[in-house]
Every structure is written in C-alpha cells, then in structure tokens.
Amino acid sequence: MAQHIAQKLRLTSALLGTVTRKDLAAAFRSVNARTAFDLGRADKWLQGRAQPREQSVYDDWAKVLRLEQPGAWIAESDLPSFAAAIAARHGIDAAELERRARAQSAASPGHDDKGIGLALAGTYAWYSHAWSPYYRGQLIRGRLAIEAGPGAHAFNAIYRETSPTGQLQFSGPVTPAKRSLYLHLKEVGGEAQSFLCLFPHTQPVSVLGGYMVGTAIFAPEAQPSLTRILLVRLRDAPAAEQWGPLPPGISIAADLASLGIVMEHPEAVDRQLGHFLSADGDGGVNQIPPSEFRAIVNVFDRHWLQHAG
C-alpha cells in the first residue's frame, strides 16, 4: 500500500531543486512525455489528500530519481528508507536533504515566483558569434555569473572575457519579466554596452537563449550589431579557464565537456546548437521560433535533471 506520498514528493522536489508543481511535473515529463503525473492531481498529492493510483506514476518516479528499486518500492517504502535511498543514490547527506525539504515546505505558494527567480543564480558558459570583423565566423565563449540580491527579483550579472588587449568585464541588472528575461550590461571602465533579450527562464534553468544587441568593440567602424546567444548553466565553473574567441570550427559539445557538461550524442547537440546560433531572420525581422529554443531546453533540462545531486 502506498504511504507517505506527500513527504516523498517533497523530498524528491528538494533533491531536484524544483520549486513549483509545474517544475516537478516537468521532471516527470523529462523521463516520459506521456507521464500520468499531472498538475491537477499533483496539488492533492502534495497536500496528502490523495495518492497516485496509476502504477506508471511510480515507475516514472523511479526513473526521475534514477533508483535501482522499482516504482512499487517507492510507493510502499517507509519514509526513512526512502530518504536514505535517494540521498545515497545522489551522494547527498540525508539530513541536508531533509533540511532542504523543510525549507521548501515552509515557503507558501506565493513564493513560487521568488523561487523560480532565485534559480537563475549561477554561472553560465556564454556562446555567441563574434561581432568583430577580425573574428568573423568564430564563436565567443564568455563567462556570465548571475547573483541574487535582496528582494524576489533583484539580480546582477557579471560577464568576463579574455580579449587581445586584456580582460573585459561587463556588469548590470538582470530583470525577469513575464514574457522575457532582460540583461543590460555595461563595460567596467569603458563605454561599451550590450542588451540581452532572452526567452523567459523555466526550472531548472539549465540553459538561457535569445538575442544580444550592441556594437563591436574591436572594429574599425561602429556598427549596431545583433546575434543569437546561448547561456549554458555550469555546475562547477573552472576559475582559471580562458574565456574569449574559440578556434574556428570548434565543437560546442566538446567545449562544454571541457567545462564539465558532458552531453550524450555530442554530434547531434553540435548540429542543434550550431543551427540555433547561426540562423538568420526572415522578411527583415529577426525572431526565434519558441519551438526551436524549447527543443534545446528539453535537451539541457533532461541532462541537468539526470545529473541532479
């Protein structure tokens, strides 16, 4: 007989770092696009007012947690055994996992937006095409750090890149909005500026993407410029890594692997990311089809959740 389902779901959410029910449902969809875990019933399950009746929910749950035990074990196990098993599987101290779960439970539903916002904080590998004519056709790999400040929507971004003349650094506010995510970055000690308009972020914020507008710094003439951009979230960013222009023809998947993000099917990832970054506008307008970016999000979300903990 199933028992302690609400508590087990909260422990699962704490392990994965999912803040809202929608995020938790996305984790289940990442292992089964037709999962029976749905938002409507998840509310009752998390409140302890009902339990999943379909065995497939528990089977998907086992896949989400990457457990050796079957779904039936998740349903029937006692709470201490469940907590110990998932903590051991993901290399997390059981007491720390329970602390995270308590912290999430203490937050009311009204704090969902804040939780999603806080998930932005982290370090990202920045990929975009070089604007400078001296690096035409090459990719720039920069380092972007987003830091949370006081308040639910107070964030600051710091961008670093190694240029031919030394270190470039930009900083500025990050503004989450309902229909977009905006970054306005200004050169530290200079006058260059860049404006990023990105797709709205969703949990677990494994990748961000959109457009960057500005002017080339290393160019004989000033030219308003625009390029697509991808920001891939890193788990551990190497501090001594060189950030700047990448060699022509480099594999993005291989570069990500050097940063600790080892993707399955790297050739397919290279094709997908290369197409995204290089696509041009249509009819004089540059717009990214949401489905095109969503396909990339699905790849990186799946990878992030599979390596949670």
C-alpha positions in Angstrom: 0.0 0.0 0.0 1.3 3.5 -0.9 2.3 5.6 2.0 4.0 9.0 2.8 3.5 10.1 -0.8 3.3 13.8 0.0 6.5 13.7 2.1 8.3 11.6 -0.6 7.3 14.1 -3.3 8.7 17.0 -1.2 12.0 15.1 -0.7 12.1 14.5 -4.4 11.4 18.2 -5.1 14.2 19.2 -2.7 16.6 16.8 -4.3 15.9 18.0 -7.8 15.7 21.7 -6.9 12.3 22.0 -8.3 10.4 24.8 -6.7 6.9 24.6 -8.1 4.5 21.8 -9.0 5.0 22.7 -12.7 8.7 22.2 -12.3 8.2 18.8 -10.6 5.8 17.8 -13.4 8.5 18.8 -16.0 10.9 16.4 -14.3 8.5 13.6 -14.8 7.9 14.5 -18.4 11.6 14.5 -19.0 11.6 10.7 -18.5 8.2 10.0 -20.0 6.5 12.6 -22.3 3.1 10.8 -21.6 3.5 10.5 -17.8 0.4 10.3 -15.7 1.9 12.8 -13.3 -0.3 15.9 -14.0 -0.5 19.3 -12.3 -4.2 19.0 -11.4 -3.7 16.0 -9.2 -0.2 16.8 -8.0 -1.7 19.5 -5.8 -3.7 17.0 -3.9 -0.8 14.5 -3.8 1.5 17.1 -2.2 -1.2 18.1 0.3 -1.7 14.4 1.3 -5.4 14.5 0.2 -4.9 11.8 -2.4 -2.3 9.4 -3.8 -1.4 8.4 -7.4 -3.5 5.4 -8.5 -1.6 4.6 -11.7 1.4 2.3 -11.2 3.1 4.2 -14.1 3.5 7.3 -11.9 5.6 5.4 -9.5 7.6 3.8 -12.4 8.3 7.2 -13.8 9.2 8.4 -10.3 11.9 5.7 -10.1 13.3 6.9 -13.4 13.3 10.5 -12.3 15.3 9.6 -9.2 17.5 7.1 -11.1 16.9 4.4 -8.5 17.6 0.8 -8.8 14.4 0.0 -6.8 11.2 -0.4 -8.8 8.3 2.1 -8.7 6.4 -0.2 -6.4 9.1 0.2 -3.8 8.7 4.0 -3.9 5.0 3.6 -3.2 5.4 1.1 -0.3 8.7 2.0 1.4 8.7 3.8 4.8 9.9 7.4 4.8 13.3 6.9 6.4 14.2 4.2 4.0 13.1 6.3 1.0 15.1 9.3 2.2 18.2 7.3 2.9 18.0 5.6 -0.6 17.7 8.7 -2.6 20.3 10.5 -0.5 22.8 7.7 -1.0 22.0 7.4 -4.7 22.8 11.1 -5.3 25.6 11.5 -2.8 23.7 13.9 -0.5 23.6 13.8 3.3 20.2 12.7 4.3 19.9 15.4 7.0 20.8 18.0 4.4 18.1 16.7 2.1 15.5 16.8 4.8 16.6 20.3 5.7 16.0 21.4 2.1 12.6 19.8 2.1 11.6 21.6 5.3 12.8 24.9 3.8 10.7 24.3 0.7 7.6 23.3 2.7 8.0 26.5 4.8 7.5 28.6 1.6 4.0 29.4 0.7 2.6 29.0 -2.9 3.0 32.8 -3.1 6.8 32.4 -3.1 6.9 30.3 -6.3 7.9 33.3 -8.4 10.7 34.1 -6.0 11.9 30.5 -6.0 12.0 30.4 -9.8 13.9 33.7 -9.8 16.4 32.5 -7.3 17.1 29.5 -9.5 18.6 32.0 -12.0 21.6 32.5 -9.8 24.7 30.6 -11.0 27.5 30.5 -13.6 26.9 30.1 -17.3 29.0 29.5 -20.4 28.2 32.2 -22.9 28.2 31.3 -26.6 27.6 33.9 -29.4 29.0 34.8 -32.7 31.8 37.4 -32.7 30.8 40.8 -33.9 34.4 41.9 -34.7 35.4 41.5 -38.4 38.8 40.2 -37.2 37.0 37.1 -35.7 34.3 36.7 -38.3 32.7 33.3 -38.3 34.1 32.4 -34.8 32.3 31.9 -31.6 32.9 33.8 -28.4 32.8 31.8 -25.2 32.4 34.0 -22.2 31.6 33.5 -18.5 28.4 35.0 -17.1 27.7 34.9 -13.4 24.2 35.9 -12.1 24.0 36.7 -8.5 20.9 37.2 -6.4 20.4 40.3 -4.4 17.8 41.4 -1.8 14.2 41.0 -2.9 12.5 38.5 -5.1 13.6 40.0 -8.4 16.9 41.7 -7.6 19.7 40.2 -9.7 23.1 41.3 -11.0 25.1 39.8 -13.8 28.9 39.9 -14.3 30.4 39.0 -17.7 34.1 38.2 -18.3 36.0 37.6 -21.4 39.7 37.5 -22.3 40.3 39.9 -25.2 43.5 40.6 -27.2 44.1 43.6 -25.0 43.3 42.1 -21.7 40.3 41.2 -19.5 36.9 42.6 -20.5 34.3 42.8 -17.8 30.7 43.9 -18.1 28.1 44.1 -15.3 24.5 45.2 -14.9 21.0 44.3 -13.8 19.0 41.2 -14.6 15.3 41.8 -14.9 12.9 38.8 -15.0 9.6 39.6 -16.7 6.5 37.6 -17.7 7.4 37.5 -21.4 11.2 37.8 -21.3 14.4 38.0 -19.3 16.4 41.2 -19.8 20.1 41.9 -19.1 21.6 45.4 -19.5 25.4 45.0 -19.3 27.9 47.9 -19.3 31.6 47.7 -19.7 33.5 48.2 -16.4 35.9 51.1 -17.0 34.6 51.7 -20.6 31.6 52.8 -22.5 30.5 49.7 -24.4 27.1 48.3 -23.6 25.1 45.2 -24.5 21.4 44.4 -24.1 20.2 40.8 -23.9 16.5 39.9 -24.6 16.1 36.2 -23.7 13.3 33.7 -23.5 11.6 33.6 -20.1 13.5 31.2 -17.8 11.9 28.0 -16.5 13.1 25.5 -13.9 15.7 24.0 -13.6 17.2 26.9 -15.6 19.7 24.7 -17.4 20.0 27.0 -20.4 19.0 30.5 -21.5 18.8 31.9 -25.0 17.7 34.8 -27.1 19.3 37.9 -28.7 22.1 40.2 -27.8 22.3 43.8 -29.2 25.3 46.2 -29.1 28.3 47.2 -31.1 31.6 45.5 -31.8 34.5 46.7 -29.6 37.3 45.6 -31.9 36.3 47.0 -35.3 37.4 49.9 -37.5 33.9 51.4 -37.5 31.0 51.5 -35.1 28.2 49.1 -36.3 25.0 48.3 -34.5 25.0 44.5 -34.2 22.7 41.7 -33.2 23.4 38.0 -32.7 21.7 35.0 -31.2 23.1 33.8 -27.8 23.0 30.7 -25.7 23.9 30.6 -22.0 24.5 27.0 -20.7 24.5 26.7 -16.9 27.6 25.2 -15.4 27.7 23.1 -12.2 31.3 23.9 -11.4 32.9 26.7 -13.4 36.7 26.4 -13.7 38.1 29.7 -12.4 41.3 29.6 -14.4 39.6 28.8 -17.7 40.3 31.1 -20.7 37.2 32.9 -21.9 37.1 34.5 -25.3 37.2 33.7 -29.0 37.1 30.0 -29.8 39.1 28.4 -32.6 37.2 28.2 -35.9 35.1 25.0 -36.3 35.3 24.0 -32.7 32.7 21.6 -31.4 30.5 23.3 -28.8 29.7 19.9 -27.3 33.4 19.2 -26.8 33.9 22.7 -25.3 31.1 22.1 -22.9 32.7 18.7 -22.0 35.8 20.6 -21.0 33.7 22.6 -18.7 32.1 19.6 -17.1 28.9 19.3 -19.1 29.3 16.0 -21.0 26.3 15.6 -23.3 25.0 12.4 -24.8 25.0 12.4 -28.6 27.5 15.3 -29.0 27.3 15.4 -32.8 23.5 15.9 -32.6 24.0 18.6 -30.0 26.6 20.4 -32.2 24.2 20.4 -35.1 21.3 21.7 -33.0 23.3 24.4 -31.2 25.1 25.4 -34.4 21.8 25.8 -36.3 20.3 27.9 -33.5 23.3 30.3 -33.2 23.6 30.7 -37.0 20.0 31.1 -38.1 19.1 34.4 -39.9 16.0 36.4 -39.9 13.1 36.3 -42.3 11.4 39.1 -44.1 13.7 41.7 -42.5 12.7 40.6 -39.0 14.8 38.5 -36.6 12.7 36.3 -34.4 13.5 33.0 -32.8 10.6 30.4 -33.1 9.8 29.4 -29.5 9.7 25.7 -30.6 13.3 26.0 -31.7 14.6 27.2 -28.4 12.3 24.8 -26.5 13.9 21.8 -28.2 17.3 23.0 -26.8 15.8 23.5 -23.4 14.5 19.9 -23.4 18.0 18.6 -24.2 19.7 20.5 -21.4 16.9 20.1 -18.8 17.0 16.4 -19.3 20.8 16.4 -18.8 20.6 18.6 -15.8 17.9 16.5 -14.1 19.7 13.3 -14.9 22.8 14.6 -13.1 21.0 16.2 -10.2 22.9 15.9 -7.0 
